[in-house]
């Protein structure tokens, strides 16, 4: 039984809800924070929390980081996992200001709250998007993303990383910046590719293929990502003077056409394809070099795409919200 309390921002989301369950199972006390952003229905997020909302060691606050540090509850915690963000590369091209407001200013307000409360351990969820179309592969943490960002979402995540470093420098904040690589699995956001493809297949509709189908993503099953986060929390709680950036990926890019075929097999329906132009802001490939996370945290993803898709499809019909 852990004696530590963890604040999880974005606790009602896809990754956040899985993380809360894992932390509670391991005996942590969890304070959850979410603003139920209308990017997708509140009912979906409430379902995400259903399994742990009444847990005796879980406390929930509905609050919006955009409103400043005063909007956050003055609760004692030892470490913060900051998952809350406005997500999505494509929408960020259409609404860049909203991404700055949520992801940059929201992160700044959280950092100020931490400074005021005397909380000095932060796990910050960044994104593989910061690497853009880097020509060096696999993506290492020491590459310079300032030269490769190609979407407002990526820029907002990189700005968050820089703010975290600033607070590490000024206020001795111990911090891990973790760059996530295309997380999928049960509770995945409905706008993401695997979720969208499965729904289209079941509705007997064609699947849009942006580009020629050769773009590839480093798909990482949610339980593996959550394991990396929990290992990061343990690392922060047992070390001081920390500022590190790590990739939490799978280190195996899957081409889009291969992914679509795998989703079709998992659903049991042969895909019909509709080719369309590439979308603005999309990168050609994401490919994580995970050696640093392996060495620092003992991170070792093990879920195959076939098994991950099986678990996703098994979940899908139970939770669809019309």
C-alpha positions as CSV (number, residue, x, y, z in Angstrom):
1,X,0.0,0.0,0.0
2,X,1.5,3.3,-1.1
3,X,1.3,6.3,1.1
4,X,1.6,8.8,-1.8
5,X,-1.2,10.8,-3.4
6,X,-1.1,11.5,-7.2
7,X,-2.9,14.3,-9.0
8,X,-4.0,13.1,-12.5
9,X,-5.2,15.9,-14.8
10,X,-7.4,14.6,-17.6
11,X,-8.5,11.7,-15.4
12,X,-11.7,11.1,-17.4
13,X,-10.0,10.7,-20.7
14,X,-8.7,7.6,-22.5
15,X,-5.2,7.3,-20.9
16,X,-6.1,9.1,-17.7
17,X,-8.9,6.8,-16.7
18,X,-6.7,3.7,-17.3
19,X,-3.9,5.4,-15.3
20,X,-6.3,6.1,-12.3
21,X,-7.4,2.5,-12.2
22,X,-3.8,1.2,-12.3
23,X,-2.7,3.7,-9.5
24,X,-5.6,2.8,-7.3
25,X,-4.9,-1.0,-7.8
26,X,-1.4,-0.3,-6.6
27,X,-2.5,1.4,-3.5
28,X,-2.0,5.1,-4.4
29,X,-4.5,7.7,-3.4
30,X,-5.6,9.6,-6.6
31,X,-7.0,13.1,-7.0
32,X,-8.6,13.4,-10.4
33,X,-9.1,16.6,-12.4
34,X,-11.1,17.0,-15.6
35,X,-13.0,19.8,-17.3
36,X,-15.0,17.5,-19.6
37,X,-13.9,19.3,-22.8
38,X,-16.7,18.9,-25.4
39,X,-14.3,17.5,-28.0
40,X,-16.2,14.3,-27.5
41,X,-19.3,13.6,-25.4
42,X,-19.2,13.9,-21.6
43,X,-21.1,10.6,-21.3
44,X,-18.1,8.8,-22.8
45,X,-15.8,10.3,-20.2
46,X,-18.2,9.5,-17.4
47,X,-18.3,5.9,-18.6
48,X,-14.5,5.9,-18.6
49,X,-14.5,6.8,-14.9
50,X,-17.4,4.4,-13.9
51,X,-15.1,1.6,-12.6
52,X,-13.3,3.8,-10.1
53,X,-15.4,7.0,-9.5
54,X,-16.6,5.6,-6.1
55,X,-13.3,4.1,-5.0
56,X,-12.5,5.2,-1.4
57,X,-9.1,6.5,-2.4
58,X,-10.2,8.5,-5.4
59,X,-11.3,12.1,-5.2
60,X,-12.6,14.0,-8.2
61,X,-12.7,17.7,-9.0
62,X,-14.3,19.2,-12.1
63,X,-12.0,22.1,-12.9
64,X,-10.6,23.9,-15.9
65,X,-6.9,24.7,-16.0
66,X,-7.5,27.6,-18.4
67,X,-9.1,29.5,-15.6
68,X,-5.8,29.9,-13.7
69,X,-4.2,28.4,-10.6
70,X,-7.1,29.5,-8.4
71,X,-9.4,27.1,-10.2
72,X,-7.5,24.1,-8.9
73,X,-8.2,22.6,-5.4
74,X,-5.7,23.2,-2.6
75,X,-5.2,19.5,-2.0
76,X,-2.0,17.9,-0.7
77,X,-0.3,15.7,-3.3
78,X,3.2,14.4,-3.8
79,X,3.3,14.1,-7.6
80,X,1.3,15.4,-10.6
81,X,0.7,13.5,-13.8
82,X,-0.4,16.1,-16.4
83,X,-2.4,14.4,-19.1
84,X,-5.0,17.1,-19.7
85,X,-4.7,18.7,-23.1
86,X,-6.6,19.5,-26.3
87,X,-5.6,16.7,-28.6
88,X,-5.5,16.1,-32.3
89,X,-3.2,17.3,-35.1
90,X,-5.9,18.0,-37.7
91,X,-8.2,20.1,-35.5
92,X,-5.2,22.1,-34.3
93,X,-4.6,23.4,-37.8
94,X,-8.1,24.8,-37.8
95,X,-8.1,26.1,-34.2
96,X,-4.5,26.9,-33.2
97,X,-5.5,29.5,-30.6
98,X,-7.5,26.9,-28.7
99,X,-4.5,24.6,-28.5
100,X,-2.3,27.4,-27.2
101,X,-5.0,28.3,-24.6
102,X,-5.4,24.7,-23.4
103,X,-2.0,23.1,-23.8
104,X,0.3,26.0,-23.2
105,X,-1.6,28.3,-20.8
106,X,-3.2,25.3,-19.1
107,X,0.2,23.9,-18.4
108,X,1.6,27.2,-17.2
109,X,-1.4,27.5,-14.8
110,X,-0.8,24.0,-13.4
111,X,2.9,24.8,-12.9
112,X,2.0,27.9,-11.0
113,X,-0.4,26.0,-8.8
114,X,2.4,23.4,-8.1
115,X,4.8,26.2,-7.2
116,X,2.3,27.8,-4.9
117,X,1.4,24.5,-3.3
118,X,5.0,23.4,-2.9
119,X,4.5,20.3,-5.1
120,X,7.8,19.6,-7.0
121,X,7.2,16.3,-8.9
122,X,5.7,16.4,-12.4
123,X,5.2,13.8,-15.1
124,X,4.3,15.7,-18.2
125,X,2.6,14.0,-21.2
126,X,4.1,15.2,-24.4
127,X,3.7,13.8,-27.9
128,X,5.7,12.1,-30.7
129,X,4.2,14.9,-32.8
130,X,7.0,17.2,-31.6
131,X,9.4,15.2,-33.9
132,X,7.5,16.2,-37.0
133,X,9.1,14.9,-40.2
134,X,12.5,14.4,-38.7
135,X,14.8,12.7,-41.1
136,X,16.6,10.8,-38.3
137,X,14.9,7.5,-37.3
138,X,14.2,6.1,-34.9
139,X,13.4,9.3,-33.0
140,X,15.8,9.9,-30.2
141,X,15.1,12.3,-27.3
142,X,18.2,14.4,-28.1
143,X,16.9,15.3,-31.6
144,X,16.0,19.0,-32.0
145,X,12.3,19.3,-32.5
146,X,12.4,23.0,-32.9
147,X,13.4,22.4,-36.5
148,X,10.8,19.8,-37.3
149,X,7.4,20.7,-35.7
150,X,4.7,21.0,-38.4
151,X,1.4,21.4,-36.5
152,X,0.0,23.7,-33.8
153,X,-0.6,20.7,-31.6
154,X,3.0,19.6,-31.8
155,X,4.2,23.2,-31.1
156,X,1.9,23.5,-28.1
157,X,3.3,20.2,-26.7
158,X,6.9,21.4,-27.3
159,X,6.0,24.7,-25.6
160,X,4.7,22.7,-22.6
161,X,8.0,20.8,-22.4
162,X,9.9,24.1,-22.4
163,X,7.8,25.5,-19.6
164,X,8.4,22.4,-17.6
165,X,12.1,22.8,-18.1
166,X,11.9,26.5,-17.1
167,X,10.2,25.6,-13.8
168,X,12.8,22.9,-13.2
169,X,15.5,25.5,-13.6
170,X,13.9,28.2,-11.6
171,X,12.1,26.3,-8.8
172,X,13.9,22.9,-8.7
173,X,10.9,21.0,-10.1
174,X,11.7,17.3,-10.6
175,X,10.2,16.4,-14.0
176,X,9.8,13.8,-16.7
177,X,8.7,14.8,-20.1
178,X,7.2,11.7,-21.8
179,X,6.6,11.7,-25.5
180,X,3.7,9.3,-26.2
181,X,3.4,7.4,-29.5
182,X,-0.1,6.8,-30.9
183,X,-1.7,5.2,-27.9
184,X,-4.6,2.9,-28.7
185,X,-6.9,0.4,-26.9
186,X,-10.2,0.3,-25.0
187,X,-11.6,3.8,-24.3
188,X,-9.7,5.3,-27.2
189,X,-11.0,8.6,-28.3
190,X,-13.7,8.2,-31.0
191,X,-11.8,10.6,-33.4
192,X,-8.7,8.4,-33.6
193,X,-7.9,6.1,-36.5
194,X,-8.4,2.7,-35.0
195,X,-11.7,3.7,-33.4
196,X,-12.9,5.4,-36.5
197,X,-12.0,2.5,-38.8
198,X,-13.7,-0.1,-36.6
199,X,-17.0,1.9,-36.6
200,X,-16.8,2.4,-40.4
201,X,-16.3,-1.3,-40.9
202,X,-19.3,-2.2,-38.8
203,X,-21.4,0.4,-40.6
204,X,-20.3,-1.1,-44.0
205,X,-18.7,2.2,-45.0
206,X,-15.4,2.7,-46.8
207,X,-12.3,3.6,-44.9
208,X,-10.6,6.9,-45.9
209,X,-6.9,6.4,-46.7
210,X,-5.0,9.7,-46.6
211,X,-2.1,9.6,-49.0
212,X,-1.0,6.3,-50.6
213,X,-1.3,4.3,-47.4
214,X,2.5,4.2,-46.7
215,X,2.5,6.6,-43.7
216,X,3.3,4.7,-40.5
217,X,2.7,5.1,-36.8
218,X,4.3,3.6,-33.8
219,X,1.1,2.2,-32.2
220,X,1.4,1.6,-28.5
221,X,-1.2,-0.2,-26.4
222,X,-2.6,1.8,-23.6
223,X,-1.6,-0.7,-20.8
224,X,2.0,-0.4,-22.0
225,X,1.9,3.4,-22.0
226,X,0.3,3.4,-18.5
227,X,3.0,1.1,-17.2
228,X,5.6,3.6,-18.5
229,X,3.7,6.4,-16.6
230,X,3.6,4.4,-13.4
231,X,7.3,3.6,-13.7
232,X,7.9,7.4,-14.2
233,X,5.9,8.2,-11.1
234,X,8.0,5.8,-9.1
235,X,11.2,7.2,-10.5
236,X,10.2,10.8,-9.6
237,X,9.2,9.8,-6.1
238,X,12.6,8.1,-5.5
239,X,14.9,10.6,-7.2
240,X,15.7,14.3,-6.8
241,X,17.3,16.8,-9.2
242,X,15.4,15.2,-12.1
243,X,14.8,16.6,-15.6
244,X,14.5,13.9,-18.3
245,X,12.7,13.5,-21.6
246,X,11.8,9.9,-22.6
247,X,9.9,8.2,-25.5
248,X,7.1,5.9,-24.5
249,X,6.5,4.1,-27.8
250,X,6.5,0.6,-29.2
251,X,9.5,1.0,-31.6
252,X,7.7,-0.7,-34.4
253,X,6.0,1.6,-37.0
254,X,2.9,0.0,-38.7
255,X,2.1,1.3,-42.2
256,X,-1.4,2.6,-42.6
257,X,-2.5,-0.1,-45.1
258,X,-1.2,-2.8,-42.7
259,X,-3.1,-1.3,-39.8
260,X,-6.3,-1.2,-41.8
261,X,-5.9,-4.8,-42.7
262,X,-5.3,-5.7,-39.1
263,X,-8.4,-3.8,-37.9
264,X,-10.4,-5.5,-40.5
265,X,-9.2,-8.9,-39.3
266,X,-10.0,-7.9,-35.7
267,X,-13.5,-6.8,-36.6
268,X,-14.1,-9.7,-39.0
269,X,-14.9,-7.5,-42.0
270,X,-12.8,-6.9,-45.2
271,X,-12.1,-3.2,-45.6
272,X,-13.2,-1.1,-48.6
273,X,-10.7,1.7,-49.1
274,X,-11.3,5.3,-50.3
275,X,-8.0,7.2,-51.1
276,X,-7.8,10.9,-50.2
277,X,-5.1,13.5,-50.1
278,X,-2.8,13.8,-47.1
279,X,-4.1,16.0,-44.3
280,X,-2.3,19.2,-43.3
281,X,0.0,18.7,-40.3
282,X,0.3,14.9,-40.6
283,X,3.7,13.4,-40.5
284,X,5.0,10.5,-42.6
285,X,6.1,8.2,-39.8
286,X,6.6,8.0,-36.1
287,X,9.2,5.7,-34.7
288,X,10.3,5.7,-31.1
289,X,13.8,4.9,-29.9
290,X,12.9,3.6,-26.4
291,X,16.3,2.7,-25.1
292,X,16.4,5.6,-22.7
293,X,13.1,4.7,-21.2
294,X,14.2,1.1,-20.9
295,X,17.4,2.1,-19.1
296,X,15.9,4.8,-16.9
297,X,12.5,3.3,-16.1
298,X,12.7,-0.3,-17.0
299,X,10.0,0.4,-19.6
300,X,9.3,-2.6,-21.8
301,X,6.1,-2.6,-24.0
302,X,4.9,-6.2,-24.8
303,X,1.4,-6.0,-26.3
304,X,1.3,-7.0,-29.9
305,X,-0.9,-5.1,-32.4
306,X,-3.1,-8.3,-32.8
307,X,-3.7,-8.6,-29.1
308,X,-4.2,-4.9,-28.6
309,X,-6.8,-4.8,-31.4
310,X,-8.5,-7.9,-30.0
311,X,-9.0,-6.1,-26.6
312,X,-10.1,-2.9,-28.3
313,X,-12.8,-4.7,-30.4
314,X,-14.0,-6.7,-27.4
315,X,-14.6,-3.4,-25.6
316,X,-16.1,-1.4,-28.5
317,X,-19.7,-2.6,-28.6
318,X,-20.3,-2.2,-24.9
319,X,-19.5,1.5,-24.7
320,X,-20.6,3.1,-28.0
321,X,-22.6,6.3,-27.2
322,X,-25.0,7.4,-29.9
